[in-house]
């Protein structure tokens, strides 16, 4: 019963009436709306969208006018580049693939922001639990010191027990102060990620730290993850750019215009049509440099895709193993906390009855305190492992 009460008091969310409470979802929303990383990702995505619009646009015609002393004297000529399918299709395809890569990278960056904020939120909850545990154990140590003083006054124990209890109470008070500062530091870091001030606490955490469900890693096999999708899109863009570089050697244009002012003509003001066709002749420049660069970029994108796929698979496998190990540690820690808490309560009762020495009580309480602190750490580790796996396995279909 005492273990259940202690654990419930520690894991219950602590609300401060003077500060606004913030849920985990609120923290993530604020970080996505105000964070610089999200702003950079939105700018890159907008730039890629602009690239697609530019690739889809048809080339503008050019107009030129001239005057010559030879008849006809006046010339007006327009030049319209022909956006042929073998030029237009790879250009648009490369831009659309680059847009997809930018969108996937932005989605993964948003997932990374959510992961960072979620992890910091969990760390802040764990640090707050450590601080509350330290304050509780410091209060228990102070009560034990008073019990030792009362027993000394009635002659049951010596001054040594009082001194030992005083040293223990002083040490635990220092630990409580350090844990409170650590909790404040993590909370301020969370506020900075949310775009808030980081000089003073301005909020209280509303959610509690709980063990992850067993279905976190379900339905993740056989899915294409965001880093791999972005690398594949970059490879498609590089491949289409190579096709465009090879096809752009021959970019014909259509010429049209009129001539006017032929004195030998019965009607000097008559407009004489001019129609022409131009085709570049690759005598000196076969676009070898552009093609070579496009081939290098294609090969680099192919290598990055292979590396990203292998690294992502390894990271996902490692995250799954860490999640399984964290769940096992969490289950064992929960069982140890119950046993250690009962031992501490029994030893305190026995000391009050004069059955054991104070050193045994301090040892039992220290074990219970360390095991409960380890349980909090294991709870935070299991939560972090589950969120890491969820982050790494984010698919392009998810919002």
C-alpha positions in Angstrom: 0.0 0.0 0.0 2.8 2.4 0.9 4.5 1.6 -2.4 1.3 2.3 -4.4 0.8 5.6 -2.6 4.4 6.7 -3.2 4.4 5.7 -6.8 1.1 7.4 -7.5 2.2 10.6 -5.8 5.4 10.6 -7.9 3.9 9.8 -11.2 0.9 12.1 -10.9 1.3 15.3 -12.9 2.2 18.3 -10.8 0.2 21.4 -11.6 1.1 24.9 -10.6 -1.8 27.3 -10.3 0.4 30.3 -11.1 1.6 28.9 -14.4 -0.3 27.6 -17.4 -0.2 23.9 -17.9 1.2 22.6 -21.2 0.5 19.2 -22.6 2.9 17.3 -24.8 0.8 18.1 -27.9 0.8 21.8 -27.0 4.6 21.7 -26.7 5.0 20.0 -30.1 2.6 22.4 -31.8 4.4 25.4 -30.4 7.8 24.1 -31.5 6.5 23.4 -35.1 4.9 26.9 -35.3 7.7 29.0 -33.8 10.9 26.9 -34.3 13.6 28.0 -36.7 14.1 24.5 -38.0 10.5 24.3 -39.2 10.8 27.7 -40.8 13.9 26.6 -42.8 12.1 23.4 -43.9 9.1 25.4 -45.1 11.4 27.7 -47.0 13.2 24.8 -48.8 9.8 23.2 -49.6 8.5 26.5 -51.1 11.7 26.9 -53.1 11.3 23.4 -54.5 7.7 24.2 -55.4 8.9 27.3 -57.2 11.4 25.1 -59.1 8.5 22.9 -60.4 6.5 26.0 -61.5 9.6 27.3 -63.3 10.2 24.0 -65.0 6.5 23.8 -66.2 6.6 27.3 -67.7 7.0 27.5 -71.4 10.0 29.6 -72.6 9.3 33.2 -73.5 9.7 34.3 -77.2 12.2 37.0 -78.1 11.6 39.9 -80.5 14.2 41.9 -82.5 13.9 44.7 -84.9 16.5 46.1 -87.4 17.0 48.5 -90.2 19.2 48.0 -93.3 20.0 50.2 -96.3 19.5 47.1 -98.5 15.9 46.4 -99.5 13.8 45.6 -97.7 14.8 48.2 -95.1 12.8 47.2 -92.1 12.9 43.9 -90.4 11.0 42.5 -87.4 11.9 39.0 -86.2 10.6 36.8 -83.4 12.3 33.7 -82.0 10.3 31.0 -80.1 12.3 28.2 -78.5 10.6 24.9 -79.1 9.9 23.1 -75.8 9.9 19.7 -77.3 8.9 16.6 -75.3 12.4 15.2 -74.9 13.4 18.6 -73.3 10.2 19.4 -71.4 9.6 16.0 -69.8 13.0 15.5 -68.1 13.1 19.1 -67.0 9.7 18.8 -65.3 10.5 15.3 -64.0 13.8 16.5 -62.3 12.0 19.4 -60.7 9.1 17.3 -59.4 11.5 14.7 -58.0 13.5 17.5 -56.3 10.2 18.8 -54.9 9.3 15.3 -53.5 12.8 15.0 -51.9 12.4 18.4 -50.3 8.9 17.5 -49.1 10.1 14.2 -47.6 13.1 15.9 -45.9 10.7 18.6 -44.5 8.4 15.9 -43.2 11.3 14.0 -41.6 12.5 17.3 -40.1 9.1 17.9 -38.6 9.2 14.4 -37.2 12.6 15.1 -35.8 11.3 18.3 -34.1 8.4 16.3 -32.6 10.9 13.7 -31.5 13.2 16.3 -29.9 10.3 18.0 -28.1 8.8 14.7 -27.0 12.1 13.5 -25.6 12.8 16.8 -23.8 9.2 16.7 -22.4 9.8 13.2 -21.1 13.2 14.2 -19.7 11.6 17.1 -17.9 8.9 14.8 -16.5 11.6 12.4 -15.3 13.7 15.2 -13.8 10.6 16.5 -12.0 10.0 13.0 -10.6 13.6 12.8 -9.5 13.2 16.2 -7.8 10.0 15.2 -6.0 11.6 11.9 -5.0 14.6 13.7 -3.5 12.3 16.1 -1.6 10.3 13.2 -0.3 13.4 11.3 0.8 14.9 14.4 2.4 11.7 14.9 4.4 11.8 11.2 5.4 15.5 11.7 6.5 14.5 14.7 8.6 11.7 12.7 10.2 14.2 9.9 11.0 16.5 12.5 12.5 13.7 13.6 14.9 13.0 10.0 15.8 16.7 9.5 16.6 16.8 12.6 18.8 13.7 11.5 20.7 15.2 8.1 21.3 18.5 9.7 22.4 16.6 11.9 24.9 15.0 8.8 26.5 18.3 7.0 26.5 17.5 4.3 23.9 20.3 5.3 21.5 23.6 7.1 21.7 24.7 10.4 20.2 26.2 8.4 17.3 22.8 7.6 15.9 21.8 11.3 16.0 25.0 12.4 14.3 24.6 9.7 11.6 21.0 10.7 11.0 22.0 14.3 10.8 24.7 13.6 8.2 22.2 11.5 6.2 19.6 14.3 6.3 22.1 16.9 5.2 23.3 14.8 2.2 19.8 14.2 1.1 18.9 17.9 1.3 21.9 18.7 -1.0 20.7 16.0 -3.4 17.2 17.4 -3.4 18.6 20.9 -4.2 20.7 19.5 -7.1 17.7 17.5 -8.5 15.5 20.6 -8.3 18.1 22.6 -10.3 18.4 19.9 -12.9 14.6 19.7 -13.3 14.5 23.5 -13.8 17.2 23.3 -16.4 15.4 20.7 -18.5 12.1 22.7 -18.2 13.8 25.8 -19.5 15.3 23.9 -22.4 11.8 22.7 -23.3 10.6 26.3 -23.2 13.4 27.4 -25.6 12.4 24.6 -28.0 8.8 25.9 -27.9 10.0 29.5 -28.7 9.4 30.8 -25.2 11.7 32.6 -22.8 14.4 30.5 -21.1 15.3 32.7 -18.1 12.4 31.7 -15.8 9.8 28.9 -15.7 6.6 30.0 -17.4 4.7 26.7 -17.6 3.9 23.4 -15.8 3.8 20.0 -17.5 0.3 18.6 -17.6 1.0 15.0 -18.9 2.5 12.2 -16.9 5.3 9.7 -17.7 3.9 6.3 -18.6 5.3 3.1 -20.0 5.0 2.8 -23.8 2.4 0.3 -25.1 3.5 -3.0 -26.5 2.1 -2.2 -29.9 4.6 0.7 -30.6 6.7 -1.2 -33.1 3.8 -3.0 -34.9 3.2 -2.6 -38.6 6.6 -1.1 -39.3 8.0 -3.9 -41.5 8.0 -3.5 -45.2 7.3 0.3 -45.2 9.4 2.9 -46.9 10.7 5.4 -44.3 11.1 9.1 -44.9 14.9 9.3 -45.2 14.9 6.5 -47.8 12.0 8.1 -49.7 13.9 11.4 -49.8 17.1 9.8 -51.0 15.1 7.9 -53.7 13.5 11.1 -54.9 16.9 12.8 -55.1 18.1 9.9 -57.2 15.2 10.3 -59.6 15.9 14.0 -59.8 19.5 13.4 -60.6 18.7 10.8 -63.3 16.2 13.1 -65.0 18.7 15.9 -64.8 21.2 13.7 -66.7 18.6 13.0 -69.4 18.0 16.7 -69.7 21.7 17.5 -70.0 22.1 15.0 -72.8 19.0 16.2 -74.6 19.8 19.9 -74.3 22.5 19.7 -76.9 19.8 20.1 -79.5 17.4 22.8 -78.5 15.8 24.1 -81.8 13.8 27.3 -82.0 11.2 28.6 -84.5 11.7 32.0 -86.1 9.0 34.2 -87.6 8.7 37.9 -88.6 8.1 40.4 -91.4 10.1 42.6 -93.7 9.0 45.9 -95.1 10.3 48.7 -97.4 11.2 47.1 -100.7 11.3 49.9 -103.4 11.3 47.5 -106.2 8.0 46.1 -105.1 4.7 47.6 -106.5 3.7 48.1 -102.8 6.7 49.2 -100.8 4.7 49.1 -97.5 3.7 45.5 -98.1 4.6 43.2 -95.2 6.7 40.2 -96.4 6.5 37.2 -94.1 9.7 35.6 -92.8 9.7 32.1 -91.4 12.8 30.3 -90.2 14.1 27.5 -88.1 17.3 27.4 -86.0 19.2 24.4 -84.7 22.4 24.7 -82.6 25.4 22.9 -84.1 27.5 21.3 -81.4 30.8 21.8 -83.1 32.8 23.1 -80.2 30.7 22.3 -77.1 29.0 18.9 -76.8 27.9 19.7 -73.2 30.5 17.3 -72.0 31.0 19.2 -68.7 27.3 19.3 -67.9 26.8 15.7 -68.7 29.8 14.6 -66.6 28.6 16.7 -63.7 25.1 15.2 -64.0 26.6 11.7 -64.1 28.6 12.4 -61.0 25.5 13.8 -59.2 23.5 10.7 -60.3 26.2 8.4 -59.0 26.4 10.3 -55.7 22.6 10.2 -55.3 22.7 6.4 -55.9 25.4 6.0 -53.3 23.5 8.1 -50.8 20.4 6.1 -51.3 22.2 2.9 -50.6 23.9 4.4 -47.6 20.7 5.9 -46.3 18.8 2.6 -46.7 21.4 0.6 -44.8 21.8 3.2 -42.1 18.1 3.5 -41.6 17.6 -0.2 -41.4 20.4 -0.5 -38.9 19.0 2.4 -36.8 15.5 0.9 -36.8 16.8 -2.5 -35.8 18.9 -0.9 -33.0 15.8 1.1 -31.8 13.7 -2.1 -31.7 16.4 -3.9 -29.6 16.7 -1.0 -27.3 12.9 -0.8 -26.8 12.7 -4.5 -26.0 15.6 -4.2 -23.5 14.0 -1.0 -22.0 10.7 -2.8 -21.4 12.5 -5.7 -19.7 14.4 -3.4 -17.4 11.2 -1.5 -16.6 9.3 -4.6 -15.6 12.2 -5.8 -13.4 12.5 -2.3 -11.8 8.8 -2.2 -11.0 9.1 -5.5 -9.1 12.3 -4.4 -7.3 10.7 -1.1 -6.2 7.9 -2.9 -4.4 10.3 -5.2 -2.6 12.7 -2.5 -1.6 9.9 -0.2 -0.4 8.6 -3.0 1.8 12.1 -3.6 3.2 12.5 0.1 4.0 9.2 0.3 5.7 9.9 -2.8 7.8 13.3 -1.6 8.8 12.0 1.8 9.9 9.3 0.1 12.0 12.0 -2.2 13.5 14.2 0.7 14.4 11.3 2.5 16.1 10.9 -0.7 18.2 14.6 -0.8 18.9 15.1 -4.1 17.1 17.8 -3.0 14.6 20.5 -0.3 14.4 20.1 3.0 12.5 22.7 2.0 9.9 20.5 -0.8 8.7 17.6 1.6 8.3 19.7 4.0 6.3 20.9 1.2 4.1 17.4 0.0 3.4 16.2 3.5 2.7 19.1 4.1 0.4 18.4 1.0 -1.6 14.7 1.9 -1.9 15.6 5.4 -3.0 18.1 4.2 -5.6 15.8 1.5 -7.0 12.9 4.0 -7.3 15.2 6.5 -9.0 16.3 3.7 -11.4 12.7 2.9 -12.0 12.1 6.5 -13.1 15.2 6.3 -15.4 14.0 3.1 -16.9 10.6 4.6 -17.5 12.1 7.6 -19.3 14.4 5.2 -21.2 11.5 3.1 -22.4 9.6 6.2 -23.4 12.6 7.5 -25.3 13.2 4.2 -27.1 9.5 4.0 -28.2 9.6 7.6 -29.5 12.9 6.9 -31.3 11.4 4.0 -33.1 8.3 5.9 -34.0 10.5 8.8 -35.3 12.7 6.5 -37.4 9.8 4.6 -38.9 7.7 7.6 -40.0 6.5 6.9 -43.5 5.7 9.4 -46.3 2.0 8.6 -46.0 1.8 9.9 -42.4 0.8 13.6 -41.9 
